[in-house]
Amino acid sequence: MYTTPPAPETDGTATKPPQTAGEARDVVTRLLAAEFSELSDETLANVVVADALLVTSEMVTNALRHGGGLTGFSARITDGGLRLVVDDADPRHPVLREPPVGSVGEGGYGWPLVHRLTKELSVTAHEGGKRIVAVVSLI
């Protein structure tokens, strides 16, 4: 498990949060490979893993781009699937909106994707920012 402060409900070793979405995806890839040691490169490319990595990337990118910076990140395997926790510095909830038609490159696709690809999703504002918890099914 990889955990960064502030993530009081987790029990991992504290360290710096990932600096990019790619670093966060690497953390999740290593976690999935460790949990499912029989994973091959072919298995890592399957749809479930691709969805988990896409959700990871979108959540971290949104924190960096719209949330005032990533202040915490954790990923762990639970009975429900891959549980991702992303903390950022902005207490405002993300806005779910449909991207404008023909808006290639203008953004607006990530948060709707996170909604579609997760089986559980919550946003909790707190002093100093917000926490987004998402669970991606691994079956």
N, CA, C and O atoms as a MOPAC input file, in Angstrom:
PM7 MOZYME 1SCF
protein

 N      0.84400 1    -1.17800 1     0.00000 1
 C      0.00000 1     0.00000 1     0.00000 1
 C      0.87900 1     1.22700 1     0.00000 1
 O      1.95200 1     1.23400 1     0.60400 1
 N      0.42900 1     2.25600 1    -0.67100 1
 C      1.12200 1     3.53300 1    -0.74000 1
 C      0.21400 1     4.55300 1    -0.09400 1
 O     -0.95300 1     4.64800 1    -0.47400 1
 N      0.69000 1     5.30400 1     0.84800 1
 C     -0.13200 1     6.29300 1     1.53100 1
 C      0.66300 1     7.55700 1     1.75300 1
 O      1.86200 1     7.51500 1     2.03200 1
 N     -0.01900 1     8.68500 1     1.62500 1
 C      0.61000 1     9.96300 1     1.91000 1
 C     -0.26400 1    10.75400 1     2.85600 1
 O     -1.48300 1    10.57700 1     2.84400 1
 N      0.30700 1    11.62100 1     3.67700 1
 C     -0.50600 1    12.43600 1     4.55300 1
 C     -1.33000 1    13.42800 1     3.73400 1
 O     -0.85600 1    13.79800 1     2.66000 1
 N     -2.50000 1    13.89200 1     4.12600 1
 C     -3.22800 1    13.38100 1     5.25600 1
 C     -4.15500 1    12.25000 1     4.83200 1
 O     -5.01800 1    12.45600 1     3.97900 1
 N     -4.00200 1    11.10100 1     5.38700 1
 C     -4.88500 1     9.97500 1     5.12900 1
 C     -5.01300 1     9.17500 1     6.41100 1
 O     -4.52000 1     8.05000 1     6.49700 1
 N     -5.68800 1     9.76200 1     7.43200 1
 C     -5.71700 1     9.15100 1     8.75300 1
 C     -6.36300 1     7.78600 1     8.81800 1
 O     -6.07200 1     7.02400 1     9.73900 1
 N     -7.25000 1     7.43900 1     7.85600 1
 C     -7.89700 1     6.13700 1     7.97400 1
 C     -7.04300 1     5.01400 1     7.42300 1
 O     -7.44100 1     3.85200 1     7.50600 1
 N     -5.90300 1     5.31300 1     6.87200 1
 C     -5.05900 1     4.26300 1     6.32700 1
 C     -3.92400 1     3.96100 1     7.29100 1
 O     -3.66600 1     4.73100 1     8.21700 1
 N     -3.25100 1     2.84800 1     7.07600 1
 C     -2.21000 1     2.44500 1     8.00300 1
 C     -0.87300 1     2.22800 1     7.30400 1
 O     -0.02100 1     1.49700 1     7.80800 1
 N     -0.68800 1     2.85100 1     6.16400 1
 C      0.54700 1     2.67600 1     5.40300 1
 C      1.65800 1     3.57700 1     5.89400 1
 O      1.49100 1     4.34200 1     6.84300 1
 N      2.77800 1     3.47300 1     5.24100 1
 C      3.92900 1     4.29000 1     5.55600 1
 C      3.79100 1     5.64000 1     4.88000 1
 O      3.53600 1     5.71200 1     3.67800 1
 N      3.95700 1     6.70800 1     5.64000 1
 C      3.81300 1     8.05300 1     5.09600 1
 C      5.00700 1     8.39200 1     4.21900 1
 O      6.15100 1     8.07900 1     4.54800 1
 N      4.72100 1     9.03300 1     3.10600 1
 C      5.74800 1     9.48200 1     2.18800 1
 C      5.15800 1    10.57900 1     1.31700 1
 O      3.99100 1    10.93300 1     1.48500 1
 N      5.93000 1    11.12000 1     0.40000 1
 C      5.44400 1    12.19300 1    -0.46900 1
 C      4.40200 1    11.66900 1    -1.43900 1
 O      4.49800 1    10.53600 1    -1.91200 1
 N      3.38400 1    12.51100 1    -1.74100 1
 C      2.41800 1    12.08600 1    -2.75800 1
 C      3.08000 1    12.06300 1    -4.12900 1
 O      4.10500 1    12.71300 1    -4.33400 1
 N      2.51000 1    11.33200 1    -5.05500 1
 C      3.04500 1    11.34000 1    -6.41100 1
 C      3.01600 1    12.75900 1    -6.96400 1
 O      2.13800 1    13.54600 1    -6.61200 1
 N      3.95400 1    13.08000 1    -7.81100 1
 C      4.02500 1    14.42100 1    -8.39500 1
 C      3.26900 1    14.50900 1    -9.71700 1
 O      2.96000 1    15.60600 1   -10.18400 1
 N      2.97200 1    13.37000 1   -10.31600 1
 C      2.26800 1    13.33600 1   -11.59800 1
 C      1.26900 1    12.19000 1   -11.60200 1
 O      1.32100 1    11.29000 1   -10.76400 1
 N      0.35500 1    12.24600 1   -12.57200 1
 C     -0.59100 1    11.14100 1   -12.74100 1
 C      0.15300 1     9.86500 1   -13.12000 1
 O     -0.25000 1     8.77300 1   -12.72000 1
 N      1.22400 1     9.99000 1   -13.88000 1
 C      2.02100 1     8.81600 1   -14.25500 1
 C      2.63000 1     8.13200 1   -13.05800 1
 O      2.65300 1     6.90300 1   -12.99300 1
 N      3.12700 1     8.91000 1   -12.09900 1
 C      3.67200 1     8.31900 1   -10.87000 1
 C      2.58100 1     7.60200 1   -10.09500 1
 O      2.82500 1     6.52700 1    -9.54700 1
 N      1.38600 1     8.16900 1   -10.03600 1
 C      0.26300 1     7.52200 1    -9.33800 1
 C     -0.12000 1     6.21700 1   -10.04200 1
 O     -0.38900 1     5.21200 1    -9.38300 1
 N     -0.14500 1     6.23000 1   -11.37700 1
 C     -0.43900 1     4.99500 1   -12.11500 1
 C      0.61300 1     3.93200 1   -11.83000 1
 O      0.28000 1     2.75400 1   -11.70100 1
 N      1.88900 1     4.33400 1   -11.73000 1
 C      2.95400 1     3.37900 1   -11.40900 1
 C      2.71800 1     2.74100 1   -10.04300 1
 O      2.92700 1     1.54000 1    -9.86900 1
 N      2.28200 1     3.55000 1    -9.07100 1
 C      1.98400 1     3.02600 1    -7.73400 1
 C      0.88500 1     1.97600 1    -7.82300 1
 O      1.00300 1     0.90100 1    -7.23300 1
 N     -0.18000 1     2.28000 1    -8.55500 1
 C     -1.31100 1     1.36300 1    -8.67600 1
 C     -0.90100 1     0.10400 1    -9.44200 1
 O     -1.31100 1    -0.99900 1    -9.08200 1
 N     -0.10800 1     0.25700 1   -10.47900 1
 C      0.36500 1    -0.90800 1   -11.23700 1
 C      1.17600 1    -1.83700 1   -10.34100 1
 O      0.98800 1    -3.05300 1   -10.38100 1
 N      2.08100 1    -1.27400 1    -9.52800 1
 C      2.87400 1    -2.10000 1    -8.60700 1
 C      1.98300 1    -2.76500 1    -7.56100 1
 O      2.19600 1    -3.92600 1    -7.21200 1
 N      0.99400 1    -2.04300 1    -7.06500 1
 C      0.06600 1    -2.59700 1    -6.07700 1
 C     -0.70100 1    -3.77500 1    -6.67500 1
 O     -0.80800 1    -4.82900 1    -6.04800 1
 N     -1.23000 1    -3.60200 1    -7.87100 1
 C     -1.98300 1    -4.68000 1    -8.51100 1
 C     -1.08600 1    -5.86900 1    -8.81900 1
 O     -1.49800 1    -7.01600 1    -8.64200 1
 N      0.12700 1    -5.61500 1    -9.27600 1
 C      1.05600 1    -6.70800 1    -9.57500 1
 C      1.43100 1    -7.46400 1    -8.30500 1
 O      1.56400 1    -8.68700 1    -8.33200 1
 N      1.60400 1    -6.74700 1    -7.18700 1
 C      1.94600 1    -7.39600 1    -5.92000 1
 C      0.76100 1    -8.20600 1    -5.38300 1
 O      0.93400 1    -9.30600 1    -4.85900 1
 N     -0.42500 1    -7.65300 1    -5.51900 1
 C     -1.62400 1    -8.33000 1    -5.02100 1
 C     -1.95300 1    -9.56800 1    -5.84500 1
 O     -2.37100 1   -10.59400 1    -5.30700 1
 N     -1.76300 1    -9.46200 1    -7.13700 1
 C     -2.07800 1   -10.54500 1    -8.05300 1
 C     -0.78300 1   -10.95100 1    -8.73800 1
 O     -0.57500 1   -10.64900 1    -9.91300 1
 N      0.07600 1   -11.62500 1    -8.01300 1
 C      1.42800 1   -11.92400 1    -8.48700 1
 C      1.44900 1   -12.70200 1    -9.79200 1
 O      2.46800 1   -12.72700 1   -10.48300 1
 N      0.34000 1   -13.33300 1   -10.13600 1
 C      0.30200 1   -14.07900 1   -11.38300 1
 C     -0.01000 1   -13.18000 1   -12.58400 1
 O     -0.11700 1   -13.67300 1   -13.70700 1
 N     -0.15500 1   -11.87500 1   -12.36300 1
 C     -0.45400 1   -10.97900 1   -13.47200 1
 C      0.67200 1   -10.97600 1   -14.49000 1
 O      1.84500 1   -10.84400 1   -14.13800 1
 N      0.31800 1   -11.11900 1   -15.71000 1
 C      1.28700 1   -11.01600 1   -16.79800 1
 C      1.09200 1    -9.66000 1   -17.47100 1
 O      0.14300 1    -8.94100 1   -17.16000 1
 N      1.97800 1    -9.31800 1   -18.37800 1
 C      1.81500 1    -8.07100 1   -19.12200 1
 C      0.47600 1    -8.04800 1   -19.85300 1
 O     -0.16400 1    -7.00200 1   -19.95600 1
 N      0.05700 1    -9.20500 1   -20.35800 1
 C     -1.22800 1    -9.29300 1   -21.05000 1
 C     -2.37200 1    -9.00700 1   -20.08600 1
 O     -3.31800 1    -8.30300 1   -20.43800 1
 N     -2.29100 1    -9.55000 1   -18.86800 1
 C     -3.33200 1    -9.32000 1   -17.86600 1
 C     -3.35500 1    -7.86100 1   -17.44600 1
 O     -4.42600 1    -7.28700 1   -17.25300 1
 N     -2.17900 1    -7.25600 1   -17.30100 1
 C     -2.13100 1    -5.84500 1   -16.91000 1
 C     -2.78500 1    -4.95000 1   -17.94300 1
 O     -3.17000 1    -3.82600 1   -17.62400 1
 N     -2.92000 1    -5.41200 1   -19.15400 1
 C     -3.52900 1    -4.61600 1   -20.21100 1
 C     -5.03400 1    -4.84400 1   -20.30600 1
 O     -5.69200 1    -4.24400 1   -21.15600 1
 N     -5.59400 1    -5.70000 1   -19.44900 1
 C     -7.02000 1    -5.98800 1   -19.59300 1
 C     -7.86900 1    -4.78600 1   -19.18700 1
 O     -7.36700 1    -3.82000 1   -18.61300 1
 N     -9.15800 1    -4.86200 1   -19.49500 1
 C    -10.05600 1    -3.73500 1   -19.31400 1
 C    -10.16400 1    -3.30800 1   -17.85500 1
 O    -10.17700 1    -2.11000 1   -17.57200 1
 N    -10.24100 1    -4.24300 1   -16.93200 1
 C    -10.38200 1    -3.89900 1   -15.51500 1
 C     -9.18800 1    -3.09200 1   -15.03500 1
 O     -9.35600 1    -2.06600 1   -14.37600 1
 N     -7.99800 1    -3.54100 1   -15.35600 1
 C     -6.79300 1    -2.81900 1   -14.94900 1
 C     -6.71900 1    -1.48000 1   -15.66900 1
 O     -6.33900 1    -0.47300 1   -15.07200 1
 N     -7.07700 1    -1.46400 1   -16.93500 1
 C     -7.07800 1    -0.20400 1   -17.68800 1
 C     -8.03800 1     0.79400 1   -17.04500 1
 O     -7.71100 1     1.97500 1   -16.93500 1
 N     -9.21200 1     0.34000 1   -16.62200 1
 C    -10.16500 1     1.21700 1   -15.94000 1
 C     -9.57900 1     1.74600 1   -14.63100 1
 O     -9.71000 1     2.93200 1   -14.32600 1
 N     -8.93700 1     0.87500 1   -13.86100 1
 C     -8.33900 1     1.29800 1   -12.58900 1
 C     -7.26900 1     2.35600 1   -12.82500 1
 O     -7.19100 1     3.33600 1   -12.08400 1
 N     -6.45200 1     2.16600 1   -13.84400 1
 C     -5.39000 1     3.13100 1   -14.13900 1
 C     -5.96200 1     4.43700 1   -14.68500 1
 O     -5.43100 1     5.50900 1   -14.39800 1
 N     -7.03300 1     4.36100 1   -15.46500 1
 C     -7.67000 1     5.56600 1   -15.98400 1
 C     -8.28500 1     6.39200 1   -14.85300 1
 O     -8.13900 1     7.61400 1   -14.82500 1
 N     -8.97200 1     5.72800 1   -13.92400 1
 C     -9.55900 1     6.43400 1   -12.77600 1
 C     -8.45100 1     7.07700 1   -11.94400 1
 O     -8.58200 1     8.22700 1   -11.52500 1
 N     -7.36800 1     6.34900 1   -11.70200 1
 C     -6.23100 1     6.89300 1   -10.95900 1
 C     -5.71700 1     8.15400 1   -11.64000 1
 O     -5.54300 1     9.19100 1   -11.00000 1
 N     -5.47800 1     8.05800 1   -12.92600 1
 C     -4.94200 1     9.17700 1   -13.68300 1
 C     -5.87400 1    10.38600 1   -13.64600 1
 O     -5.42000 1    11.50900 1   -13.42200 1
 N     -7.15900 1    10.17100 1   -13.86000 1
 C     -8.11800 1    11.28000 1   -13.87800 1
 C     -8.23000 1    11.95800 1   -12.51800 1
 O     -8.27100 1    13.18600 1   -12.43400 1
 N     -8.27900 1    11.15600 1   -11.45000 1
 C     -8.41700 1    11.74900 1   -10.11600 1
 C     -7.18700 1    12.57900 1    -9.74900 1
 O     -7.31800 1    13.68500 1    -9.22500 1
 N     -6.00900 1    12.05700 1   -10.02000 1
 C     -4.78700 1    12.78300 1    -9.68800 1
 C     -4.63300 1    14.01500 1   -10.58100 1
 O     -4.26000 1    15.08500 1   -10.10100 1
 N     -4.91300 1    13.87000 1   -11.85900 1
 C     -4.82900 1    15.01200 1   -12.77100 1
 C     -5.78600 1    16.11700 1   -12.34600 1
 O     -5.42100 1    17.29200 1   -12.35900 1
 N     -7.01200 1    15.74700 1   -11.96900 1
 C     -7.97300 1    16.75400 1   -11.51000 1
 C     -7.49000 1    17.46100 1   -10.25400 1
 O     -7.66300 1    18.67300 1   -10.12600 1
 N     -6.88600 1    16.72500 1    -9.32300 1
 C     -6.35500 1    17.35000 1    -8.10500 1
 C     -5.24500 1    18.33600 1    -8.44900 1
 O     -5.17900 1    19.42700 1    -7.88200 1
 N     -4.37900 1    17.95100 1    -9.37400 1
 C     -3.26900 1    18.81800 1    -9.76500 1
 C     -3.75500 1    20.02400 1   -10.56800 1
 O     -3.27300 1    21.13900 1   -10.36800 1
 N     -4.69800 1    19.80600 1   -11.46600 1
 C     -5.13500 1    20.86100 1   -12.38200 1
 C     -6.20000 1    21.77500 1   -11.78600 1
 O     -6.17300 1    22.98600 1   -12.00200 1
 N     -7.14600 1    21.19100 1   -11.02800 1
 C     -8.29500 1    21.96800 1   -10.55700 1
 C     -8.41000 1    22.05000 1    -9.04000 1
 O     -9.17000 1    22.87200 1    -8.52900 1
 N     -7.67100 1    21.21500 1    -8.30900 1
 C     -7.86800 1    21.11800 1    -6.86500 1
 C     -6.81500 1    21.80600 1    -6.01900 1
 O     -6.75300 1    21.57600 1    -4.81100 1
 N     -5.99800 1    22.63400 1    -6.61300 1
 C     -4.99500 1    23.34900 1    -5.82800 1
 C     -3.79500 1    22.50400 1    -5.45400 1
 O     -2.97400 1    22.92700 1    -4.64000 1
 N     -3.67500 1    21.32000 1    -6.02900 1
 C     -2.53100 1    20.45000 1    -5.76700 1
 C     -2.91100 1    19.19700 1    -5.01400 1
 O     -3.85700 1    19.18700 1    -4.22700 1
 N     -2.17100 1    18.15300 1    -5.26100 1
 C     -2.36800 1    16.86900 1    -4.60100 1
 C     -1.72100 1    16.92800 1    -3.22600 1
 O     -0.52000 1    17.17200 1    -3.11100 1
 N     -2.51700 1    16.70300 1    -2.18200 1
 C     -1.98000 1    16.73900 1    -0.82200 1
 C     -1.90400 1    15.36100 1    -0.18300 1
 O     -1.25500 1    15.19400 1     0.85000 1
 N     -2.55700 1    14.37300 1    -0.78200 1
 C     -2.49900 1    13.01600 1    -0.26200 1
 C     -2.99400 1    12.03100 1    -1.29300 1
 O     -3.82300 1    12.35600 1    -2.14400 1
 N     -2.47100 1    10.82000 1    -1.20500 1
 C     -2.86200 1     9.77000 1    -2.15000 1
 C     -2.67400 1     8.43600 1    -1.47300 1
 O     -1.65500 1     8.20300 1    -0.82200 1
 N     -3.65900 1     7.54600 1    -1.62100 1
 C     -3.47400 1     6.18000 1    -1.18000 1
 C     -4.21300 1     5.25300 1    -2.11700 1
 O     -5.22100 1     5.62100 1    -2.72100 1
 N     -3.69300 1     4.04300 1    -2.22700 1
 C     -4.29500 1     3.00900 1    -3.04500 1
 C     -4.13400 1     1.70200 1    -2.29400 1
 O     -3.04800 1     1.37600 1    -1.81400 1
 N     -5.23200 1     0.95200 1    -2.19500 1
 C     -5.14400 1    -0.36200 1    -1.56700 1
 C     -6.24100 1    -1.25500 1    -2.10700 1
 O     -7.27200 1    -0.79500 1    -2.59700 1
 N     -5.98600 1    -2.52900 1    -2.00200 1
 C     -6.95600 1    -3.52900 1    -2.42800 1
 C     -7.85300 1    -3.85800 1    -1.24100 1
 O     -7.36600 1    -4.14100 1    -0.14600 1
 N     -9.15900 1    -3.81900 1    -1.46000 1
 C    -10.12700 1    -4.18900 1    -0.43100 1
 C    -11.01400 1    -5.29200 1    -1.00800 1
 O    -10.86300 1    -5.68300 1    -2.16500 1
 N    -11.93200 1    -5.78200 1    -0.19400 1
 C    -12.88200 1    -6.77800 1    -0.68800 1
 C    -13.71300 1    -6.22200 1    -1.84000 1
 O    -14.16900 1    -6.97300 1    -2.70100 1
 N    -13.90700 1    -4.90300 1    -1.85300 1
 C    -14.72300 1    -4.27800 1    -2.89200 1
 C    -13.98800 1    -3.97000 1    -4.17300 1
 O    -14.61800 1    -3.72800 1    -5.20300 1
 N    -12.66300 1    -3.97300 1    -4.13500 1
 C    -11.87400 1    -3.64900 1    -5.32000 1
 C    -10.68700 1    -2.77600 1    -4.96800 1
 O    -10.15900 1    -2.84700 1    -3.85800 1
 N    -10.27500 1    -1.96100 1    -5.90800 1
 C     -9.18400 1    -1.01300 1    -5.69400 1
 C     -9.77100 1     0.24600 1    -5.08100 1
 O    -10.62300 1     0.89900 1    -5.68200 1
 N     -9.31000 1     0.58800 1    -3.87300 1
 C     -9.79700 1     1.78800 1    -3.18200 1
 C     -8.75100 1     2.88000 1    -3.33600 1
 O     -7.62000 1     2.74000 1    -2.87100 1
 N     -9.13800 1     3.96700 1    -3.99100 1
 C     -8.26100 1     5.10700 1    -4.20500 1
 C     -8.74300 1     6.27200 1    -3.35400 1
 O     -9.93700 1     6.56400 1    -3.30100 1
 N     -7.80500 1     6.93100 1    -2.69100 1
 C     -8.11100 1     8.12500 1    -1.91500 1
 C     -7.20200 1     9.23200 1    -2.42400 1
 O     -5.97800 1     9.10200 1    -2.41900 1
 N     -7.81800 1    10.32300 1    -2.86400 1
 C     -7.06900 1    11.47300 1    -3.35500 1
 C     -7.49900 1    12.68900 1    -2.54700 1
 O     -8.68400 1    13.01600 1    -2.47500 1
 N     -6.52500 1    13.35000 1    -1.94200 1
 C     -6.76300 1    14.58800 1    -1.20300 1
 C     -6.18400 1    15.73900 1    -2.00300 1
 O     -5.10500 1    15.63100 1    -2.58500 1
 N     -6.93000 1    16.86000 1    -2.02300 1
 C     -6.37700 1    18.05600 1    -2.64800 1
 C     -6.67300 1    19.27000 1    -1.77000 1
 O     -7.31200 1    19.15200 1    -0.72500 1
 N     -6.20300 1    20.42700 1    -2.20400 1
 C     -6.24200 1    21.62900 1    -1.37900 1
 C     -7.48400 1    22.48600 1    -1.57300 1
 O     -7.59300 1    23.53500 1    -0.93800 1
 N     -8.41600 1    22.08800 1    -2.41300 1
 C     -9.60400 1    22.89200 1    -2.69800 1
 C    -10.84200 1    22.19300 1    -2.14400 1
 O    -11.13100 1    21.06600 1    -2.54400 1
 N    -11.58400 1    22.83300 1    -1.22900 1
 C    -12.74800 1    22.17400 1    -0.63100 1
 C    -13.96100 1    22.07100 1    -1.56100 1
 O    -14.92000 1    21.37000 1    -1.23700 1
 N    -13.93700 1    22.75400 1    -2.70100 1
 C    -15.08700 1    22.70400 1    -3.61200 1
 C    -15.20000 1    21.33400 1    -4.27400 1
 O    -14.20700 1    20.73900 1    -4.69000 1
 N    -16.44100 1    20.85200 1    -4.36000 1
 C    -16.70600 1    19.56800 1    -5.01300 1
 C    -16.53100 1    19.70100 1    -6.51700 1
 O    -16.81700 1    20.75600 1    -7.08300 1
 N    -16.06400 1    18.64100 1    -7.17000 1
 C    -15.99300 1    18.67400 1    -8.63400 1
 C    -17.39900 1    18.80400 1    -9.22200 1
 O    -18.37600 1    18.33300 1    -8.64000 1
 N    -17.47700 1    19.44000 1   -10.36500 1
 C    -18.76300 1    19.63000 1   -11.03700 1
 C    -18.89600 1    18.59400 1   -12.13500 1
 O    -18.04000 1    18.48300 1   -13.01200 1
 N    -19.98600 1    17.83400 1   -12.07500 1
 C    -20.27000 1    16.84300 1   -13.10800 1
 C    -21.01900 1    17.54600 1   -14.22700 1
 O    -22.16300 1    17.96900 1   -14.05700 1
 N    -20.36900 1    17.66400 1   -15.35900 1
 C    -20.99200 1    18.30100 1   -16.51000 1
 C    -20.60800 1    17.51800 1   -17.75600 1
 O    -19.57800 1    16.84500 1   -17.79900 1
 N    -21.44200 1    17.62000 1   -18.74600 1
 C    -21.12700 1    16.99900 1   -20.02600 1
 C    -20.20900 1    17.95100 1   -20.78000 1
 O    -20.48400 1    19.14900 1   -20.85100 1
 N    -19.12200 1    17.43200 1   -21.34300 1
 C    -18.24100 1    18.30100 1   -22.12000 1
 C    -18.97000 1    18.83900 1   -23.35200 1
 O    -19.80300 1    18.14600 1   -23.93500 1
 N    -18.65800 1    20.06000 1   -23.74200 1
 C    -19.31400 1    20.62000 1   -24.93100 1
 C    -19.02400 1    19.77300 1   -26.16200 1
 O    -17.93500 1    19.21700 1   -26.30400 1
 N    -19.99500 1    19.68200 1   -27.03500 1
 C    -19.83800 1    18.93100 1   -28.28000 1
 C    -18.72800 1    19.58500 1   -29.10200 1
 O    -18.69700 1    20.80500 1   -29.26700 1
 N    -17.82100 1    18.75600 1   -29.61300 1
 C    -16.73400 1    19.27000 1   -30.43900 1
 C    -15.63800 1    19.96300 1   -29.66100 1
 O    -14.90200 1    20.77300 1   -30.22300 1
 N    -15.51100 1    19.66000 1   -28.36600 1
 C    -14.53700 1    20.35600 1   -27.51600 1
 C    -13.25900 1    19.55900 1   -27.33100 1
 O    -12.72000 1    19.50800 1   -26.22600 1
 N    -12.77300 1    18.94700 1   -28.37500 1
 C    -11.57000 1    18.13100 1   -28.28300 1
 C    -10.43400 1    18.96900 1   -27.70500 1
 O    -10.14300 1    20.06400 1   -28.18600 1
 N     -9.79300 1    18.42900 1   -26.65700 1
 C     -8.66100 1    19.10800 1   -26.04700 1
 C     -9.02100 1    20.14800 1   -25.01700 1
 O     -8.12700 1    20.71800 1   -24.39100 1
 N    -10.31600 1    20.42300 1   -24.81200 1
 C    -10.71300 1    21.45800 1   -23.85900 1
 C    -11.03700 1    20.89900 1   -22.48100 1
 O    -11.35100 1    21.67000 1   -21.57400 1
 N    -10.97100 1    19.60100 1   -22.29600 1
 C    -11.23900 1    19.01300 1   -20.99600 1
 C    -12.71500 1    18.76300 1   -20.75700 1
 O    -13.55000 1    18.92700 1   -21.64700 1
 N    -13.01400 1    18.35800 1   -19.51900 1
 C    -14.38600 1    18.08600 1   -19.13400 1
 C    -14.79800 1    16.63400 1   -19.22000 1
 O    -15.94400 1    16.30000 1   -18.92000 1
 N    -13.88900 1    15.76100 1   -19.62300 1
 C    -14.21800 1    14.35200 1   -19.78400 1
 C    -13.88800 1    13.51100 1   -18.55700 1
 O    -14.50800 1    12.46900 1   -18.34500 1
 N    -12.93200 1    13.93600 1   -17.75200 1
 C    -12.40900 1    13.11200 1   -16.67200 1
 C    -13.40000 1    12.77300 1   -15.57700 1
 O    -13.55200 1    11.60100 1   -15.23600 1
 N    -14.07100 1    13.75500 1   -15.02200 1
 C    -14.97600 1    13.49800 1   -13.90000 1
 C    -16.14900 1    12.60300 1   -14.32100 1
 O    -16.50600 1    11.69500 1   -13.57000 1
 N    -16.76600 1    12.82600 1   -15.50300 1
 C    -17.80200 1    11.87300 1   -15.93200 1
 C    -17.25500 1    10.44600 1   -16.09200 1
 O    -17.95900 1     9.48400 1   -15.78600 1
 N    -16.02100 1    10.29900 1   -16.56400 1
 C    -15.40800 1     8.96900 1   -16.67400 1
 C    -15.24400 1     8.32600 1   -15.30200 1
 O    -15.53000 1     7.14100 1   -15.12800 1
 N    -14.78600 1     9.10500 1   -14.33300 1
 C    -14.62500 1     8.58100 1   -12.96800 1
 C    -15.97100 1     8.08300 1   -12.45800 1
 O    -16.04000 1     7.01300 1   -11.85400 1
 N    -17.03800 1     8.83600 1   -12.69000 1
 C    -18.38200 1     8.40900 1   -12.26900 1
 C    -18.77500 1     7.09200 1   -12.92700 1
 O    -19.31900 1     6.20700 1   -12.26700 1
 N    -18.50400 1     6.95700 1   -14.21500 1
 C    -18.90700 1     5.75100 1   -14.95100 1
 C    -18.10200 1     4.51900 1   -14.56800 1
 O    -18.62700 1     3.40600 1   -14.59900 1
 N    -16.83600 1     4.69800 1   -14.20600 1
 C    -15.94400 1     3.55500 1   -14.00900 1
 C    -15.80000 1     3.11500 1   -12.55400 1
 O    -15.10600 1     2.13600 1   -12.28000 1
 N    -16.43500 1     3.81400 1   -11.62100 1
 C    -16.32000 1     3.44100 1   -10.21500 1
 C    -17.62700 1     2.85200 1    -9.71200 1
 O    -18.71300 1     3.19700 1   -10.17900 1
 N    -17.48900 1     1.94700 1    -8.73800 1
 C    -18.70100 1     1.38900 1    -8.14100 1
 C    -19.07600 1     2.13900 1    -6.87300 1
 O    -20.22000 1     2.06400 1    -6.42600 1
 N    -18.13100 1     2.85900 1    -6.28900 1
 C    -18.38800 1     3.73400 1    -5.14200 1
 C    -17.58900 1     5.00200 1    -5.35100 1
 O    -16.45100 1     4.95800 1    -5.81700 1
 N    -18.19100 1     6.14800 1    -5.00300 1
 C    -17.50900 1     7.42100 1    -5.16100 1
 C    -18.06600 1     8.39500 1    -4.14000 1
 O    -19.27900 1     8.57700 1    -4.03600 1
 N    -17.16200 1     9.02700 1    -3.38000 1
 C    -17.60600 1    10.03300 1    -2.41800 1
 C    -16.62600 1    11.19400 1    -2.41300 1
 O    -15.43200 1    11.03600 1    -2.66900 1
 N    -17.17200 1    12.36900 1    -2.11200 1
 C    -16.37000 1    13.58700 1    -1.99200 1
 C    -16.70900 1    14.20700 1    -0.64700 1
 O    -17.87700 1    14.44600 1    -0.34300 1
 N    -15.68200 1    14.46900 1     0.16000 1
 C    -15.88300 1    15.05000 1     1.47000 1
 C    -14.97100 1    16.25700 1     1.62500 1
 O    -13.74700 1    16.14300 1     1.55500 1
 N    -15.58800 1    17.42100 1     1.83700 1
 C    -14.81000 1    18.63400 1     2.08500 1
 C    -14.34600 1    18.62800 1     3.53700 1
 O    -15.04600 1    18.13500 1     4.42200 1
 N    -13.16100 1    19.17800 1     3.77000 1
 C    -12.63200 1    19.31400 1     5.11900 1
 C    -11.79500 1    20.58600 1     5.17100 1
 O    -11.51200 1    21.19500 1     4.14000 1
 N    -11.40800 1    20.97500 1     6.35600 1
 C    -10.56700 1    22.15300 1     6.49100 1
 C     -9.27600 1    21.91700 1     5.71400 1
 O     -8.54600 1    20.96300 1     5.98100 1
 N     -9.01000 1    22.77100 1     4.77700 1
 C     -7.79300 1    22.62700 1     3.99700 1
 C     -7.97100 1    21.91000 1     2.67600 1
 O     -6.98900 1    21.72100 1     1.95700 1
 N     -9.20800 1    21.49200 1     2.31400 1
 C     -9.38600 1    20.84800 1     1.01800 1
 C    -10.52600 1    19.86000 1     0.98400 1
 O    -11.56600 1    20.05500 1     1.61300 1
 N    -10.30800 1    18.78600 1     0.23100 1
 C    -11.32500 1    17.74700 1     0.12600 1
 C    -10.65300 1    16.39800 1    -0.06900 1
 O     -9.48000 1    16.30600 1    -0.43300 1
 N    -11.42200 1    15.37200 1     0.18000 1
 C    -10.98900 1    13.99400 1    -0.03300 1
 C    -11.98600 1    13.33300 1    -0.96600 1
 O    -13.19800 1    13.41000 1    -0.76200 1
 N    -11.45400 1    12.67700 1    -2.00100 1
 C    -12.28500 1    11.91100 1    -2.91900 1
 C    -11.88700 1    10.44500 1    -2.75600 1
 O    -10.71500 1    10.08700 1    -2.87200 1
 N    -12.87600 1     9.61400 1    -2.48800 1
 C    -12.67100 1     8.18500 1    -2.33600 1
 C    -13.42800 1     7.48400 1    -3.45100 1
 O    -14.62600 1     7.69600 1    -3.64100 1
 N    -12.70600 1     6.64200 1    -4.18700 1
 C    -13.31300 1     5.89600 1    -5.29100 1
 C    -12.94500 1     4.44000 1    -5.15400 1
 O    -11.82300 1     4.10900 1    -4.77200 1
 N    -13.88800 1     3.56500 1    -5.46600 1
 C    -13.62300 1     2.13700 1    -5.49800 1
 C    -13.89600 1     1.64000 1    -6.90500 1
 O    -14.98800 1     1.81400 1    -7.44600 1
 N    -12.86900 1     1.01100 1    -7.48900 1
 C    -12.97200 1     0.43700 1    -8.82400 1
 C    -13.03600 1    -1.07600 1    -8.66900 1
 O    -12.15100 1    -1.67700 1    -8.05900 1
 N    -14.07100 1    -1.68900 1    -9.21400 1
 C    -14.20300 1    -3.13800 1    -9.14300 1
 C    -13.05700 1    -3.79600 1    -9.91000 1
 O    -12.67200 1    -3.34000 1   -10.98700 1
 N    -12.52000 1    -4.87000 1    -9.34100 1
 C    -11.43200 1    -5.60700 1    -9.99000 1
 C    -11.90000 1    -6.94900 1   -10.54300 1
 O    -11.08300 1    -7.80500 1   -10.88200 1
 N    -13.21200 1    -7.12800 1   -10.63200 1
 C    -13.73600 1    -8.37100 1   -11.21000 1
 C    -14.58400 1    -8.06900 1   -12.42600 1
 O    -15.11400 1    -8.98700 1   -13.05200 1

